[in-house]
Amino acid sequence: MIITFLQRLLWMLALVAMQMLVFNHIHLLGYATPLMSIYLLLLFPLGTKRWTILLWGFVCGLLVDMVSLTLGVCTSAMTLAAFIQPPLLKAIEPQNAAEDMQASFHTLGFWTYVRYAAVMITVFMVTYFLVQAFTFFHLKDIALDFVGSWLLTLVLCLALEATRSRKSSQHAA
C-alpha cells in the first residue's frame, strides 16, 4: 500500500514538474498547450475508492494551479474528471477483469484505451477551458484552445502510456 502511494506521489510530482517546466511553455500556433496532469487519473485501477481518486485529482489540480497561477481552474477540471473516472472505467472494463485492473493498452486493448483516454481528456479540457474563459464571447478562441490542447494532450498521454506499457511488459518478461 505504501509502495502504491509513493508511486502515485512520484507520478503526480513528475507530471506537475513537467507541466511547470516544459508544457506551460508550449503554445503550438498560439493555442495548443498540453495539460498532462490528467494522465495521473488514467493510472488509477478499477476498484479504487472514489474519494481516493477525488482527493488525488484535487491535490494534483491544486499543485498545477499553484505553479501555473491559474486560480482553481485545473483543480475544478481535475476534480470533475476524477469524479467520472470510476464509472467510466467500470463501463469499459473487459469481461472477467480483475478487481484491481489498471487501464492500459494491454488490459483494455489499444482502441478501447484511446476511447477511455479521449473521454477523460474531453471532460477535463471542456471544464478547464470553460472555467478559464468564464464567458462565451470568444467562442472561436475557446474552441481552438480546446481542440489543439485536446489533441496534443491525447497524443502525449498515448505516447507516455506506450512507454509505460512497454517498460512494464519488459519487466514481466
Order of alpha helices (4+ residues) and beta strands (2+ residues): alpha-alpha-alpha-alpha-alpha-alpha-alpha
